[in-house]
């Protein structure tokens, strides 16, 4: 069985509906959903704020590449267009980490890098993940580190820019 942590975000159109489409699209595979956060765009491209959340899911029929394809299908269903790197988007579905049973799945190729190589630098990933799984860990440069410690290491201004909002995703 594979268990994934997915970071989802949207800053175009009905942002909450776009996030909900992921939860709905994954159906019975969803095990937990974080609160929803609003964050300033990351990556230096001028654009509106994102809604972000983390979804934890598992499915015995999916390996890491199948999770990647599933995330891309959900993005296509939300009319995702990849025009500008880190630009505005209807939906972004990133695999942060994947486990097959107790073993962490690693991958380092141009199609899929696991664990996500920048997740440890992104408060908009770590804060929702920590909210839904306080004991979460992430492997960075071969070392497994508590997500709480990774979040604490991020600049205070960036952490402050990740604000929980009064919106929720339905399971």
Beta strands, then each sheet from edge to edge (+ up, - down):
strand 1: 2-10
strand 2: 30-33
strand 3: 37-39
strand 4: 50-59
strand 5: 92-100
strand 6: 103-104
strand 7: 107-108
strand 8: 113-114
strand 9: 137-140
strand 10: 143-146
strand 11: 162-164
sheet 1: 2+ 4- 1+ 5- 6+
sheet 2: 2+ 4- 3+ 11-
sheet 3: 7+ 8-
sheet 4: 9+ 10-
end
